[in-house]
């Protein structure tokens, strides 16, 4: 179960006899106030996960009875690509509580290349430093080609020769590039 950073209080008996609750993840650095019977009967509870650097705040604010269950965990890094048959992402450096950095490398299969990351950058490997929250990053691959893309369009009568059009390329519903085009005879 996950509790967002916006939770400020967990009331009396909130998880009373939740014998299926094994792990509770609490986000943020604000410690929620805790009722005395909040976890009573939670026989399967083995971990209360909190953000890096906040365990002492929890212990100092009424959570000391759960000291053995409280574990600091780094942010989660989720990666992926627009087409798994075109390439993949590997996490080459994983964040932990002492080193909250991540390094991601995009590997394109033969015949494909990295277009950009989901934030629009093209640096590969991609490095994100000082993660403080969960992080999502996706690689967008395209077919590798040295050949220009040729489109044959029938010119509508209402447009003059040399009219500039913008060709929008979308991948998985996201804009992946814009290319100007000029009509000629």
C-alpha positions in Angstrom: 0.0 0.0 0.0 1.2 3.5 -0.8 0.4 6.7 1.0 1.1 10.0 -0.8 3.1 12.9 0.7 -0.2 14.8 1.3 -1.2 12.4 4.1 -0.7 14.3 7.4 -2.4 11.9 9.8 -3.2 8.1 10.1 -6.1 7.7 12.5 -6.8 5.2 15.3 -7.3 1.7 13.9 -6.9 2.8 10.3 -5.2 -0.5 9.5 -6.7 -2.5 12.3 -6.4 -6.3 11.7 -5.2 -5.7 8.1 -3.5 -9.1 8.1 -2.8 -8.9 4.4 -0.8 -5.7 4.7 2.9 -6.6 4.2 4.5 -3.3 3.1 3.5 0.3 3.6 5.2 3.0 1.5 4.9 6.5 2.8 6.1 9.3 0.5 7.4 12.7 1.5 9.3 14.2 4.3 6.3 15.3 6.4 5.7 12.7 9.1 2.1 11.8 9.5 0.7 11.7 13.1 -0.1 8.2 14.2 -2.9 6.8 16.3 -1.8 4.3 19.0 -3.8 1.4 17.5 -3.2 2.2 13.8 -1.4 -1.0 13.0 -2.9 -3.3 15.7 -3.4 -6.8 14.3 -1.3 -6.2 11.2 0.5 -9.5 11.6 2.0 -9.6 8.1 3.5 -6.1 8.2 7.2 -6.5 7.6 8.3 -3.0 6.3 7.3 0.6 6.5 9.2 2.2 3.6 10.0 6.0 3.8 12.1 8.3 1.7 15.8 8.5 2.2 16.9 10.7 5.1 13.6 10.8 7.0 13.7 7.7 9.2 14.9 9.8 12.2 12.1 12.2 11.8 9.6 9.4 11.9 11.2 8.0 15.1 11.2 11.4 16.7 7.5 11.9 16.0 5.7 8.9 17.5 6.8 6.1 15.2 9.5 4.7 17.5 7.4 1.6 18.2 8.0 0.6 14.6 11.7 1.3 14.4 12.5 -2.2 13.3 10.1 -2.0 10.4 11.0 1.5 9.1 13.3 1.2 6.1 14.6 4.1 4.0 14.3 3.5 0.3 15.6 5.5 -2.7 13.3 6.8 -5.5 12.0 4.2 -8.0 13.3 4.7 -11.5 10.9 3.5 -14.3 12.3 3.2 -17.8 11.1 2.1 -21.2 11.1 2.8 -24.9 8.5 3.7 -27.5 9.2 0.4 -29.4 10.9 -2.5 -27.6 11.7 -4.1 -31.0 13.7 -0.9 -31.9 15.8 -0.5 -28.7 15.9 -0.7 -25.0 17.1 1.3 -21.9 19.5 0.0 -19.3 20.0 1.6 -15.9 23.8 1.7 -15.6 23.9 3.5 -12.3 21.0 2.9 -9.8 20.1 5.4 -7.1 20.5 4.5 -3.4 20.2 6.7 -0.3 23.9 7.6 -0.3 24.1 8.3 -4.1 20.7 9.5 -5.3 21.8 9.6 -9.0 20.8 7.5 -11.9 22.5 6.9 -15.3 20.5 5.5 -18.2 21.8 4.3 -21.5 19.7 3.8 -24.6 20.7 0.9 -26.9 19.3 0.9 -30.4 19.0 -2.3 -32.3 20.6 -2.5 -35.8 18.9 -0.2 -38.2 17.5 2.1 -35.5 18.7 5.1 -33.5 17.8 7.1 -30.5 15.8 10.2 -31.4 15.4 11.6 -27.9 14.5 10.9 -24.3 11.0 11.7 -23.0 12.1 15.1 -21.7 13.4 16.0 -25.2 17.1 15.7 -24.5 19.4 13.6 -26.7 22.4 13.0 -24.5 23.2 9.3 -24.2 23.9 8.1 -21.6 21.3 10.2 -19.7 22.3 11.2 -16.1 19.9 12.6 -13.5 21.4 13.7 -10.3 20.0 14.2 -6.8 16.7 12.3 -7.3 14.3 13.0 -4.5 11.2 11.4 -6.0 10.2 8.6 -8.3 11.4 9.1 -11.8 10.1 8.1 -15.2 12.2 8.2 -18.4 11.6 6.7 -21.8 13.7 6.5 -24.9 12.2 7.2 -28.3 13.8 5.3 -31.2 13.4 5.8 -34.9 14.6 3.9 -38.0 18.1 5.0 -38.9 18.3 6.4 -42.3 20.6 8.7 -44.3 18.0 9.0 -46.9 15.6 12.0 -46.8 11.9 11.2 -46.3 10.1 12.0 -49.6 6.4 12.6 -49.4 4.2 12.9 -52.5 1.4 15.3 -51.8 -1.2 16.5 -54.3 -1.0 20.3 -54.1 -4.4 21.8 -53.4 -5.3 24.6 -55.8 -5.6 27.1 -52.9 -1.9 26.9 -52.0 0.8 28.7 -54.0 4.1 27.1 -55.0 6.7 27.5 -52.3 4.1 27.5 -49.5 5.8 26.1 -46.3 4.0 23.3 -44.5 5.1 21.8 -41.2 5.1 18.0 -41.0 4.4 16.7 -37.5 5.8 13.3 -36.6 4.0 11.5 -33.7 5.1 8.4 -31.9 2.9 6.7 -29.3 0.8 9.8 -29.2 3.7 12.1 -28.4 5.2 14.7 -30.7 8.6 13.4 -31.7 9.6 16.0 -34.3 8.6 18.7 -36.7 9.9 19.1 -40.2 9.3 22.0 -42.6 8.3 21.1 -46.1 8.0 23.3 -49.2 5.7 22.5 -52.1 7.2 22.6 -55.5 6.1 21.6 -59.0 
